[in-house]
């Protein structure tokens, strides 16, 4: 009897295996690549002696692991309201168009409005941006903290700056650790007046604590740091540099949408689905929608060495 039961169990197991393996079919999906769009990455600032760069790329297929194709042979010019022209040239044929200032020169004048014009393949792409003032970075400080709430022990930093009087000033705060830009999506640190978004009563105040402390490295979830640059707390000898860029309200919305899609696009049930983010770029071809953004910013900087 025992032998018969074992034989029956073995037979049933084989039957189940046949059923489930018979349900496995390999399906090759043939997805349309979609129309190629021009991407114009044009974030220009007024840093003294700062070479300005505008990058032109074509969009790549969604599942492509290759870098976005560079766009060559374009004419790239920025003009102000007085007729002054800034010519950007692709000196290395890599799709990176640069304007190199003379010694002591900086791009733009506060309050002036600038127009970007890109001409390519008998098409013209334009956008405008006003150079708004920024605020000085009064100081960058740090303190040593013991391990707590999942944060490793180490040096944690914050910066201090005060929003300009008048509602509606928007900023992009960039942080550099030993010269390396903290560029993870969740490290996009933007401010509306002295707070994270419009509507808060923080006009003319010192930036609130979450924005001040967002200059610390964000750890990768579920992965180990590969070098000191990826270590969340700062270490002795590290250089912490903070830059505050003035941006338009439209640029603030652009960065806010980008951060949301990059960090929450597939993480939650009710997250915003990935889609093209509205841009200020306009094409002369009515059936074409260029991507990217054009901004002219004023920038202020300060740094400290952890000692």
MARVEX-112329 format. One record per residue (C-alpha): residue in three letters; x, y, z. Coordinates in steps of 0.2 Angstrom, whole numbers, padded with zeros to 4 digits, always signed. Each point is the difference from the previous one (the first is absolute). Example, Ala and Ser with C-alpha at 12.3 -4.5 7.8 and 13.67 -1.06 7.14 Angstrom:
<recs>
ALA+0062-0022+0039/SER+0006+0017-0003/
</recs>
This chain:
<recs>
UNK+0000+0000+0000/UNK+0014+0012+0004/UNK+0008-0004-0016/UNK-0016+0004-0010/UNK-0003+0017+0009/UNK+0018+0005-0004/UNK-0003-0004-0018/UNK-0016+0010+0000/UNK+0009+0015+0007/UNK+0014-0001-0012/UNK-0012-0001-0015/UNK-0010+0015+0006/UNK+0016+0010+0002/UNK+0005-0004-0018/UNK-0018+0005-0006/UNK+0001+0017+0009/UNK+0018+0003-0007/UNK-0007-0004-0018/UNK-0015+0012+0002/UNK+0011+0015+0007/UNK+0014-0002-0013/UNK-0013-0001-0014/UNK-0006+0017+0005/UNK+0017+0009-0002/UNK+0001+0009-0017/UNK+0013+0012-0005/UNK-0007+0015-0008/UNK+0011+0013-0009/UNK-0008+0017+0000/UNK+0003+0011-0015/UNK-0002+0018+0007/UNK+0000+0015-0011/UNK+0015+0011+0003/UNK-0010+0016-0001/UNK+0005+0016-0009/UNK+0017+0007+0004/UNK+0000+0017+0009/UNK+0013+0013+0003/UNK+0006+0003+0018/UNK+0007+0017+0004/UNK+0009+0000+0017/UNK+0003+0019+0002/UNK+0003+0005+0018/UNK+0012+0015-0001/UNK+0006+0011+0015/UNK+0010+0016+0003/UNK+0015-0008+0009/UNK+0015+0011-0003/UNK+0012-0008-0012/UNK-0012-0014-0002/UNK-0001-0009-0016/UNK-0018-0003-0005/UNK-0006-0016-0008/UNK-0016-0005-0009/UNK-0002-0018-0005/UNK-0010-0006-0014/UNK-0006-0019-0001/UNK-0012-0010-0009/UNK-0012-0011+0010/UNK+0004-0019+0000/UNK-0011-0015+0001/UNK-0007-0004+0017/UNK+0009-0017+0002/UNK+0017+0007-0008/UNK+0015-0001+0012/UNK+0010+0011-0011/UNK+0003+0019+0003/UNK-0012+0012-0009/UNK+0007+0004-0017/UNK+0009+0017-0001/UNK-0008+0013-0012/UNK+0014+0008-0011/UNK-0001+0015-0012/UNK-0012+0011+0009/UNK+0001+0019+0001/UNK-0002+0005+0019/UNK-0001+0018+0005/UNK-0007+0010+0015/UNK-0005+0018-0002/UNK-0005+0013+0013/UNK-0013+0014-0002/UNK+0014+0012-0005/UNK+0006-0011-0015/UNK+0015-0007+0008/UNK+0004-0017-0007/UNK+0009-0015+0009/UNK+0005-0013-0013/UNK+0001-0018+0006/UNK+0012-0012-0010/UNK+0002-0019+0000/UNK+0019+0000+0000/UNK+0002-0018+0002/UNK-0014-0007-0010/UNK-0009-0008+0015/UNK-0016+0010+0000/UNK+0006+0011+0014/UNK-0001+0018-0005/UNK+0010+0012+0010/UNK+0003+0019+0003/UNK+0017+0004+0007/UNK+0001+0017+0009/UNK+0015+0012+0000/UNK+0010+0001+0016/UNK-0011+0008+0014/UNK-0016-0001-0011/UNK-0016-0007+0005/UNK-0016-0005-0009/UNK-0015+0012+0001/UNK-0007+0014+0010/UNK-0012-0001+0014/UNK-0018+0004-0006/UNK+0004-0002-0018/UNK-0011-0012-0010/UNK+0009-0012-0012/UNK-0005-0010-0015/UNK+0007-0017-0006/UNK+0000-0004-0018/UNK+0005-0017-0007/UNK-0001-0003-0019/UNK+0002-0017-0006/UNK-0006-0009-0016/UNK-0010+0015-0006/UNK-0009+0001+0017/UNK+0001+0013+0013/UNK-0002-0003+0019/UNK-0002+0015+0012/UNK-0002+0003+0019/UNK+0001+0015+0011/UNK+0007+0002+0018/UNK+0002+0015+0012/UNK+0016+0001+0010/UNK-0007+0002+0018/UNK+0011+0004+0015/UNK+0005-0013+0012/UNK+0005+0001+0019/UNK+0017-0002+0008/UNK+0005-0016+0009/UNK+0003+0007+0017/UNK+0009-0015+0007/UNK+0002-0019-0001/UNK+0001-0009+0017/UNK+0002-0018+0006/UNK-0001-0010+0016/UNK+0004-0018+0005/UNK-0015-0011+0004/UNK-0001-0017+0008/UNK-0009-0014-0009/UNK-0019+0002+0002/UNK-0016-0005-0010/UNK+0010-0010-0013/UNK+0012+0015-0004/UNK+0018-0005+0002/UNK+0011+0011+0011/UNK+0010+0013-0008/UNK+0000+0019-0004/UNK-0016+0007-0007/UNK-0001+0017-0008/UNK-0012+0014-0003/UNK+0001+0017-0008/UNK-0008+0017+0005/UNK-0007+0013-0012/UNK-0015+0011+0000/UNK-0014+0001-0013/UNK-0001+0017-0010/UNK-0015+0011+0006/UNK-0015-0002-0011/UNK-0010-0016-0004/UNK+0003-0012-0014/UNK+0019-0001+0000/UNK+0006-0017-0005/UNK+0017-0008+0002/UNK+0010-0016-0004/UNK+0013-0005+0013/UNK+0014-0010-0006/UNK+0013-0009+0011/UNK+0017-0007-0004/UNK+0010-0012+0011/UNK+0018+0001-0004/UNK-0004+0008-0017/UNK-0013-0014-0004/UNK-0018+0006-0003/UNK-0013-0009+0010/UNK-0011-0004-0014/UNK-0012-0014+0005/UNK-0018+0004-0004/UNK-0005+0001+0019/UNK+0014+0012+0002/UNK-0008+0013-0011/UNK-0001+0014+0013/UNK-0012+0014-0006/UNK-0008+0014+0010/UNK-0015+0011-0002/UNK+0004+0016+0010/UNK+0007-0008+0016/UNK-0011-0016-0001/UNK-0002-0015-0010/UNK-0015+0006-0010/UNK-0012+0014-0004/UNK-0013+0006+0013/UNK+0011-0001+0016/UNK+0002+0016+0010/UNK+0019+0000-0001/UNK+0003+0015-0011/UNK+0016+0009+0005/UNK+0005-0013+0013/UNK+0015-0011+0002/UNK-0002-0016-0010/UNK-0009-0013+0011/UNK+0010-0014+0008/UNK-0005-0014-0013/UNK+0007+0010-0014/UNK+0016+0006+0010/UNK+0004-0018+0004/UNK-0004-0007-0017/UNK+0018+0003-0005/UNK+0005-0017+0008/UNK+0003-0016-0010/UNK-0015-0011-0002/UNK+0004-0018+0002/UNK-0005-0013-0013/UNK-0013-0012+0007/UNK+0005-0018+0000/UNK+0017+0003-0007/UNK+0018+0003+0008/UNK+0010+0015-0004/UNK+0014-0003-0012/UNK+0011+0015+0005/UNK+0001+0014+0012/UNK-0011+0011-0012/UNK-0015-0011+0003/UNK+0002+0000+0019/UNK-0015+0009+0007/UNK+0009+0010+0014/UNK+0014+0011-0003/UNK+0018-0005+0005/UNK+0014+0010+0007/UNK+0009+0009-0014/UNK-0015+0001-0011/UNK-0004+0016-0009/UNK-0018+0005+0000/UNK-0005+0013-0013/UNK-0018+0007-0002/UNK-0006+0010-0014/UNK-0017+0009-0001/UNK-0007+0004-0018/UNK-0015+0011-0003/UNK-0012-0008-0012/UNK-0017+0004-0007/UNK-0016-0007+0007/UNK-0002-0010-0016/UNK+0017-0007+0003/UNK-0005-0004+0018/UNK-0015-0010-0006/UNK+0011-0009-0013/UNK+0012-0006+0013/UNK-0014-0004+0012/UNK-0008-0011-0013/UNK+0016-0008-0005/UNK+0004-0004+0018/UNK-0017-0008+0003/UNK+0001-0011-0015/UNK+0018-0006+0003/UNK-0003-0004+0018/UNK-0018-0006+0001/UNK-0005-0004-0018/UNK-0001-0019+0003/UNK+0001+0000+0019/UNK-0017+0002+0006/UNK-0018-0005-0006/UNK-0006+0018-0002/UNK+0017+0007-0007/UNK+0001+0012-0015/UNK+0002-0011-0016/UNK+0016+0005-0010/UNK-0004+0013-0014/UNK+0008+0014-0009/UNK+0002+0015+0012/UNK-0006+0017-0007/UNK+0014+0011-0007/UNK+0002+0018-0004/UNK+0008-0005-0017/UNK-0011+0003-0016/UNK+0004-0007-0017/UNK-0004+0008-0017/UNK-0007-0017-0006/UNK-0018-0002+0008/UNK+0001-0019+0000/UNK+0016+0000+0010/UNK+0002+0001+0019/UNK+0018+0003+0006/UNK+0005-0005+0017/UNK+0011+0008+0013/UNK+0000+0018+0008/UNK+0009+0017-0002/UNK+0004+0009+0016/UNK+0012+0015+0003/UNK+0005+0000+0019/UNK+0010+0011+0012/UNK+0011-0011+0011/UNK+0007+0003+0018/UNK+0013-0012+0008/UNK+0008-0004+0016/UNK+0010-0015+0007/UNK+0008-0008+0015/UNK+0012-0014+0004/UNK-0004-0012+0014/UNK+0013+0002+0013/
</recs>
